Amino acid sequence: MKYNALEYEMPWRPNYEKQAVAGWLAASAAAVAVNHYSPMPSDPFYWMTGICGVMAMAQLPKAIRLANLQKHLRGRELEFISMKELQKTIKGHPTEMWVGSGFDWENRHTQRAFEILKRDWSSIVNFETTTEKVVRLATGKKKKPKPIGAPWIHGLEPQEQTLMQDLDHAEGHTLIVGTTGAGKTRMFDIMISQAIMRGEAVIIIDPKGDRDMRDKARRVCEAMGEPEKFISFHPAFPEESIRIDPLRNFTRVTEIASRLAALIPSEAGADPFKSFAWQALNNIAQALVMTYQRPNLVLLRRFLEGGPAGLVIKAVEAYAEQVMPEWEAEAEPYREKVKTGSKEKKAFAMLRFYYDVIQPVQPSSELEGLLSMFQHDSTHFSKMVANLLPIMNMLTSGELGKMLSPDAGDLNDTRGITDTAKIINNGQVAYIGLDSLTDSMVGSAIGSIMLSDLTAVAGDRYNFGVNNRVVNIFVDEAAEVINDPFIQLLNKGRGAKLRLFVATQTFSDFAARMGSKDKAIQVLGNLNNKFALRVLDTETQEYITSNLPKTRVKYVMRTQGQNTHGDEPIMHGGNQGERLMEEESDLLPPQLLGMLPNLEFFATISGGRLIKGRLPILQ
């Protein structure tokens, strides 16, 4: 291991080595010219030419190295990559994911950044770079606009390399942060395309409904010769969408109530309402299963708003048939009394039949929960489920009701019906657009219930799965859809072979959505890999860099002084000196995250490895 404590590099000085090379070459050329035109002996000039050439060659490597380093401070051209080129890049790396080009960020890069930041950038970096398009001004003149961000950050290392991440480490989940336009979606494009090329299942949850992301995923499937693997869901394009039942997968009926209750916003004092809503949903879901009906959003809303009278009748009859073969004769006296009465009176009659005849013999806690809810004061019941009903209306209104509560018996609707378990087991690529720009509340509700369904599927895979296939879940603008089940998905996802890629803009987005910073930290604590594009939020910058180790940077302290003798003023003296000093510094100054150009990032991956990278645009 080589280390020199006194070594100090100042690469942003004039290239004196280049000047020395030019001087030695000029001297060599002068010697050749004098030898040619002078009658003097040639041997001394040959020796002089050779010596000057050797001295020039000695300085040339240093001059080239310094010139190369300074040249890259202007940044690099924006690059594009085709799907064939991407496929060629990852060929031979079946256990790795390509994350662009760049380098490992080390102490020398911190030192170089320190030297630039303490000087005027314009004296070091020429911002008239070719990385931006030339624009024509109104006067007819052409001008190159200054690039977004500081391209010199990536130029601190002239030698780029291909950046790969072990897929085993990606199972620790990935956070991607960046402000609007920094390149989060383009990074998703590259990661999604690689997952499809590996033949893995992919689920994309996109609140914005980015058409370019959807089309790229479709084109990759087509390029792989499997166009049928791609399916799409988007509320704005119902005729092109598949139908997804987000309540299809459950092991216990109570999961349905938990899945929907999680959509109720977490606010101060809302817990009693949330618990009551869960109880009401669970009672209805248990009764639906008891009557051999599969719970869906439309049925749950129907009995929440219209009352469970009809369900009470069916549930008591279904349960009686299970436990009492001759139940109809026993129930006839109760039915006869309300033969011409309303549905509510008939439901009360069946309620009395259960409590008088069935309960003493074979009680059912599930059925009694429904009966208790039926007897509950309707005014109080409406107040307690007031937070739940708007959510149920969102998910069942209009065409969305048919898309999220598909009716397999409707022969007029030819759109496919699927669910998350089927998508995963078939290794499909599902794009789920939420159309949040049009209706943010509905989009957020759809995304949250989809994530809750994925959590249930993950739990089933975790408990019973054998030879589970790898699933990649990409959630863009995650703060709009995150909920408590999603935290569980992050906690248990690795055991179920789920890789989550979560994109957001700031740390504060999670805190605002979850209601507290502690909950936000709980979410972020489960994301082991962090990719930071341009981040303007100070708190997010500090979060990304807070766990990185410290380092030490060197600088030269120059001193000078002058003194005069007290008794003899004419006698005076002076001194000057230089000292090489060190001070502690952040390995990655947080402020650099706010200066990154588009499609450039810092990342901590694979157990703390810090890299600086850049991405091309996938065509």
SVG drawing of the C-alpha trace seen along z (x, -y; Angstrom):
<svg xmlns="http://www.w3.org/2000/svg" viewBox="-98 -54 131 86">
<polyline fill="none" stroke="black" stroke-width="0.4" points="0.0,0.0 1.5,-3.3 0.9,-6.5 2.7,-9.8 1.5,-12.1 3.3,-15.1 1.8,-14.6 -0.4,-17.5 -2.1,-17.8 -3.4,-21.0 -4.7,-20.1 -6.5,-23.4 -3.3,-25.4 -1.8,-26.3 -0.4,-23.4 3.3,-24.2 4.3,-20.7 2.7,-21.5 4.7,-24.7 7.9,-22.8 7.2,-20.3 6.7,-23.1 9.9,-24.8 12.0,-21.7 10.6,-20.9 11.3,-24.4 14.9,-24.1 15.3,-20.8 14.0,-22.4 16.3,-25.3 19.3,-23.0 18.3,-21.2 17.9,-24.5 21.3,-25.9 23.0,-22.6 21.4,-22.9 22.5,-26.4 25.7,-26.6 29.2,-25.3 29.8,-24.3 30.4,-20.6 27.1,-18.5 27.8,-16.3 27.0,-18.9 23.8,-19.7 22.8,-16.0 23.5,-15.7 21.4,-18.9 18.5,-17.7 18.5,-14.3 18.7,-15.8 15.9,-18.3 13.8,-15.4 14.3,-13.3 13.4,-16.2 10.2,-16.8 9.2,-13.2 9.8,-13.1 7.3,-16.0 4.8,-14.8 2.9,-12.2 2.3,-14.7 1.2,-17.3 -1.2,-14.9 -2.7,-13.6 -3.3,-17.2 -4.7,-18.4 -7.0,-15.3 -8.3,-16.0 -8.9,-19.7 -10.6,-18.9 -13.3,-16.7 -14.4,-19.5 -16.5,-20.8 -18.7,-17.7 -19.5,-15.0 -22.0,-14.9 -25.5,-13.6 -25.6,-10.0 -28.3,-7.8 -28.5,-4.0 -30.7,-1.7 -32.3,1.5 -29.9,3.6 -27.0,1.8 -28.4,2.2 -28.9,5.9 -25.3,6.2 -24.1,4.3 -25.7,6.6 -24.9,9.8 -22.6,11.8 -23.8,10.2 -26.8,12.4 -26.3,11.6 -25.7,7.9 -27.6,4.7 -26.0,2.0 -26.4,-1.4 -24.6,-3.6 -21.0,-4.9 -18.9,-6.5 -16.4,-5.9 -16.1,-5.1 -16.0,-8.3 -12.9,-8.5 -10.8,-10.9 -9.0,-12.3 -12.3,-13.4 -13.3,-15.1 -9.9,-16.9 -10.4,-18.0 -13.9,-19.3 -12.6,-21.1 -10.0,-22.9 -12.6,-24.0 -15.2,-25.2 -12.7,-27.5 -12.0,-29.3 -14.0,-31.1 -15.3,-28.4 -15.2,-30.6 -11.4,-30.8 -11.2,-27.0 -14.2,-25.7 -15.2,-26.9 -19.0,-26.7 -19.3,-27.2 -19.7,-23.5 -21.0,-21.4 -23.2,-19.3 -26.2,-21.6 -28.0,-22.3 -27.3,-25.6 -30.3,-28.0 -31.1,-30.8 -31.8,-34.1 -34.5,-36.6 -31.6,-38.7 -30.6,-35.8 -27.4,-35.1 -26.6,-31.6 -25.8,-30.9 -24.9,-27.9 -26.9,-28.0 -25.2,-27.2 -25.9,-23.6 -28.1,-22.7 -26.0,-21.9 -22.2,-21.7 -20.7,-19.4 -17.3,-19.6 -18.5,-17.3 -18.4,-14.2 -15.2,-15.5 -13.3,-15.2 -12.4,-11.7 -11.4,-11.4 -11.4,-7.6 -14.9,-6.3 -15.9,-2.6 -19.0,-0.5 -21.0,-0.5 -22.6,2.8 -24.6,3.7 -25.0,7.2 -28.7,8.2 -28.4,9.9 -27.8,6.5 -30.7,5.0 -33.0,7.3 -32.4,4.8 -34.6,2.4 -33.7,-0.9 -34.5,-4.5 -34.3,-7.0 -34.6,-10.7 -34.4,-13.7 -36.2,-16.9 -38.6,-17.3 -36.8,-16.8 -33.6,-15.4 -34.0,-12.0 -35.9,-9.6 -38.2,-8.3 -35.3,-7.8 -33.4,-5.8 -36.6,-3.7 -36.6,-3.1 -33.2,-1.5 -33.8,0.6 -37.2,1.8 -35.8,2.7 -33.1,4.8 -35.6,6.6 -37.7,7.5 -34.6,8.7 -33.8,11.0 -37.2,12.6 -38.4,11.4 -41.9,10.3 -42.3,6.5 -45.0,4.3 -44.9,0.6 -47.0,-1.8 -46.9,-5.2 -49.1,-8.0 -48.2,-10.4 -49.2,-8.0 -46.0,-8.6 -46.8,-7.4 -43.1,-7.1 -42.4,-4.8 -45.3,-2.6 -44.4,-2.5 -40.8,-1.6 -41.8,1.3 -44.1,2.5 -41.3,2.1 -38.9,4.1 -41.4,7.0 -41.9,6.8 -38.1,6.8 -37.8,9.9 -40.4,11.7 -43.0,11.8 -45.5,8.9 -48.2,10.8 -46.4,10.4 -47.2,6.7 -50.5,5.6 -51.6,2.1 -54.1,0.5 -55.0,-3.2 -58.2,-4.9 -58.0,-7.5 -58.0,-4.7 -60.5,-2.1 -61.0,-0.6 -57.2,0.2 -56.9,1.4 -57.1,4.8 -59.4,5.3 -57.6,5.9 -59.3,7.2 -57.2,5.8 -59.2,7.9 -58.7,11.2 -55.8,12.5 -56.2,13.2 -55.5,16.0 -57.7,14.8 -60.9,12.7 -59.7,10.2 -57.0,9.1 -59.7,7.5 -60.8,5.2 -57.1,4.3 -56.4,3.6 -59.2,1.0 -58.9,-0.5 -55.3,-1.3 -56.6,-3.8 -58.1,-6.0 -55.8,-8.9 -53.8,-8.8 -54.8,-11.9 -54.9,-12.9 -57.9,-11.3 -58.8,-9.1 -57.9,-5.8 -61.4,-5.0 -63.0,-5.8 -60.4,-3.6 -61.1,-0.7 -64.8,-1.0 -64.5,-1.1 -62.3,2.1 -64.9,3.8 -67.7,2.9 -65.7,4.0 -64.7,7.3 -68.3,8.1 -69.5,7.6 -66.6,9.5 -67.1,12.5 -70.8,12.6 -70.1,12.5 -67.7,15.4 -70.3,17.2 -72.8,16.8 -70.3,18.0 -69.7,14.6 -66.3,13.3 -65.9,9.9 -65.2,7.0 -65.3,3.2 -68.7,2.8 -70.3,5.4 -68.7,3.9 -69.8,0.4 -73.4,1.6 -73.8,3.0 -72.0,0.2 -74.2,-2.5 -77.5,-0.6 -77.4,1.3 -76.8,5.1 -80.4,6.2 -80.3,8.3 -76.9,9.8 -78.2,10.7 -81.0,12.7 -78.7,14.6 -76.0,15.1 -78.4,16.6 -79.9,18.9 -76.4,20.0 -75.2,20.6 -78.4,22.4 -78.0,24.7 -74.5,25.7 -75.4,26.5 -79.1,27.5 -80.3,29.7 -84.0,29.1 -83.6,25.4 -86.4,24.3 -89.1,25.8 -87.7,24.2 -87.5,20.8 -91.0,20.9 -92.8,19.4 -90.4,16.4 -90.8,15.9 -94.6,16.1 -94.8,13.1 -93.1,10.8 -94.3,12.4 -95.5,9.1 -93.1,6.9 -90.0,4.9 -86.6,6.3 -85.5,4.9 -88.4,6.6 -87.4,9.9 -83.8,9.4 -84.9,8.8 -87.0,12.0 -84.0,14.0 -82.0,12.4 -84.4,13.6 -84.4,17.0 -80.6,17.2 -80.6,16.0 -83.5,18.2 -82.8,21.4 -79.2,21.6 -77.1,19.7 -77.8,22.1 -76.7,25.0 -74.0,23.7 -73.0,20.0 -70.9,18.2 -68.8,15.2 -68.5,14.0 -72.3,14.0 -72.9,12.3 -70.6,9.5 -72.8,8.8 -76.0,9.0 -74.6,6.6 -73.7,4.2 -77.3,4.5 -78.7,3.5 -76.3,0.6 -77.8,-2.9 -77.8,-4.0 -77.0,-7.6 -74.0,-6.8 -72.9,-4.1 -72.9,-6.7 -70.8,-9.1 -68.3,-6.4 -67.8,-5.3 -67.8,-8.8 -64.0,-8.6 -64.4,-5.3 -67.3,-5.9 -65.6,-8.6 -62.8,-6.2 -65.2,-3.4 -67.0,-5.8 -63.8,-6.8 -62.9,-3.2 -66.3,-2.1 -67.7,-5.1 -68.3,-4.9 -66.0,-2.9 -63.4,-2.5 -65.9,-0.3 -65.9,2.2 -62.1,2.0 -61.5,2.7 -64.5,5.0 -64.5,7.1 -67.6,9.2 -66.4,12.4 -70.0,13.2 -70.3,10.0 -69.9,11.4 -70.2,8.0 -66.9,6.9 -64.0,8.6 -61.2,7.0 -58.9,9.4 -59.2,10.0 -56.2,10.4 -54.7,9.9 -51.3,9.3 -50.7,13.0 -51.5,14.0 -49.2,11.3 -46.4,12.5 -46.9,16.2 -47.1,15.7 -44.0,13.5 -45.8,10.6 -45.0,6.9 -47.8,4.8 -48.0,1.1 -50.4,-0.5 -51.0,-4.1 -53.0,-6.1 -53.7,-9.3 -53.0,-11.3 -52.6,-14.5 -56.3,-14.4 -57.6,-13.1 -55.0,-12.9 -57.3,-11.5 -58.6,-8.6 -55.1,-7.9 -53.7,-7.8 -56.4,-5.4 -55.9,-3.1 -52.1,-3.0 -52.5,-2.4 -54.9,0.5 -52.7,2.1 -49.7,1.9 -51.9,3.4 -52.8,6.3 -49.1,6.8 -48.4,7.0 -50.9,9.8 -49.4,11.7 -45.9,11.2 -47.1,12.6 -48.5,15.6 -45.2,16.1 -43.3,15.6 -45.3,18.3 -46.0,20.9 -44.0,20.1 -41.7,22.7 -39.3,21.7 -40.7,18.2 -39.8,16.2 -38.1,12.8 -40.5,9.8 -39.4,6.2 -41.8,3.5 -41.2,0.0 -43.2,-2.8 -42.8,-6.3 -43.8,-9.3 -44.1,-6.8 -45.2,-9.5 -48.6,-9.6 -49.4,-6.0 -47.4,-4.8 -49.3,-3.4 -48.8,-1.0 -49.0,2.2 -46.3,0.8 -44.0,0.6 -44.7,4.2 -43.9,5.0 -40.5,3.3 -39.9,5.3 -40.9,8.7 -40.3,8.3 -36.8,9.7 -38.0,13.0 -40.7,13.2 -38.1,12.4 -39.5,8.9 -37.2,6.1 -38.7,2.7 -37.5,-0.5 -39.1,-3.5 -38.8,-7.0 -39.7,-10.3 -38.6,-13.9 -37.8,-14.7 -37.7,-13.1 -40.5,-15.5 -42.9,-13.9 -42.9,-10.7 -43.2,-12.6 -46.2,-14.6 -47.9,-11.4 -47.3,-9.2 -48.1,-12.0 -44.7,-12.0 -41.0,-12.0 -40.6,-8.8 -42.9,-6.9 -40.9,-8.4 -37.6,-7.2 -39.2,-3.8 -39.9,-3.7 -36.4,-4.9 -34.7,-2.6 -35.8,0.4 -34.2,-1.0 -30.6,0.1 -29.5,-1.3 -29.9,-5.0 -29.6,-6.8 -29.6,-10.6 -30.0,-12.7 -30.3,-16.5 -31.8,-17.2 -32.6,-20.7 -34.1,-19.9 -31.5,-20.4 -33.0,-17.8 -32.9,-15.2 -29.3,-16.1 -28.3,-15.6 -30.2,-12.3 -28.4,-10.9 -24.9,-11.9 -25.3,-11.5 -24.2,-7.9 -21.1,-8.3 -17.7,-8.3 -15.6,-11.4 -12.3,-12.1 -9.5,-14.7 -8.6,-17.2 -5.3,-19.1 -4.7,-22.7 -1.7,-25.1 -1.6,-27.8 0.6,-30.8 1.8,-33.3 3.7,-36.5 4.7,-39.1 6.6,-42.3 8.2,-43.7 10.0,-46.8 12.6,-47.1 11.3,-49.2 14.5,-51.0 15.7,-51.4 12.7,-52.0 14.9,-52.0 15.6,-48.3 12.7,-46.2 12.3,-42.7 9.8,-40.3 9.0,-36.6 6.9,-34.4 6.1,-30.7 3.9,-27.8 2.4,-25.0 0.6,-21.9 -2.5,-21.5 -5.3,-18.9 -8.9,-19.3 -11.8,-16.9 -14.4,-17.1 -17.5,-15.2 -16.6,-12.5 -19.4,-13.9 -20.4,-17.5 -24.3,-17.5 -24.4,-20.7 -23.0,-18.8 -26.3,-16.9 -28.1,-20.2 -25.6,-21.0 -25.9,-17.8 -26.8,-18.0 -29.7,-16.0 -29.2,-12.2 -26.2,-12.4 -26.3,-10.8 -24.5,-9.8 -25.4,-6.4 -24.6,-4.3 -24.9,-0.7 -23.7,2.8 -22.9,2.3 -21.8,-1.4 -20.0,-1.6 -20.2,-5.3 -20.3,-5.9 -20.7,-8.9 -22.5,-8.0 -24.4,-9.2 -27.0,-7.6 -27.8,-7.7 -31.4,-8.1 -32.9,-4.8 -34.3,-5.1"/>
</svg>
